[in-house]
């Protein structure tokens, strides 16, 4: 208590605790100060900004509707989420490239399922980071919509995070595709993210 006396004094809750209940009261008062009162001015400015366009009133009246857009959900990403997120840029129907690209899309679906099921190697979050620069899906969606292109002159995948584009290598087998994807994603810098 003495070691943190300056902090407790600033919060206005520095007093001698004789019982465990006194300690709990001091901790409760300190936390109330630290979370609410210390940030009161910033919280009020945030509320004033929301009130400018009457958004604060809408948030208060319709909390359940807007909660998905304003609060982190912590929902675990699935292979289906990633697969549905990306649009695909196919070559002309009936062409040899289109046939190869359809096969690669089958590999892509299998790869996503492998990444979801295994706890080693590349994760779905790593794939999203590689393609978009994001670790989690934003609640309001992504603009531009992420897309898949195909690359014929590279063994490894490429991405353009500004345009949300991932370029999948056209490989002869699933094993070759998986090895190339794993190597390419695991050896990308990821904007300094661990």
C-alpha positions, 0 to 999 in steps of 0.5 A: 500500500505504501509503495502505491501511496502516490497513486491512491492519493491521486485517486483520493482513496488513500486511507488505512485499511484495518479489515479485508472489507476496507481493502476491498472498498479501497480497491473498488474506489480506486478502480472506479476512479481509474476507469471512469473518473480519470477518463471522464473528460475524454468519455464526455468528448466522445459522447459529445461527438456521437451526439453531433449526428444524433448517433448517441441517441440511436446507440442508446435506443437500439443497443442490440442492433448496433452492438455488432458494429461497435463492440468486438465479438471475439468470434473465432474465424472459420474456413467458411468465413474466409472462403465467403469473404473473397471474390474470385477473378476467373479467366474466360469460361471454357479456357485451359486457365479456367480449368486450372483455376477451378482446380486451384479453388478446390485446393484453396478450400481444402487449404482453408479447412486444413488451416482451421483444423490444425493448430500448427503452421499457418492459421486463418488469421495469418492468411487474412493478415497476408491478404489484407493486413488485418488480424480479424474481420472488421464488423462493418465489412471490408472495402474493397472486397477481398479478391483472389487472382491466380499467378502462373509465373510464381511458385509462391502466393503474392498479395496486395494488402492495399487492394485486398488481393491474394494471388494464388499460385497455380500448382500441379498438386495439392501438396505442392500448393500447400507447401507453397502457401505455407512457405509464402505466408510464413515468410512474409513480414506481416507488417511487423506483427507477431 
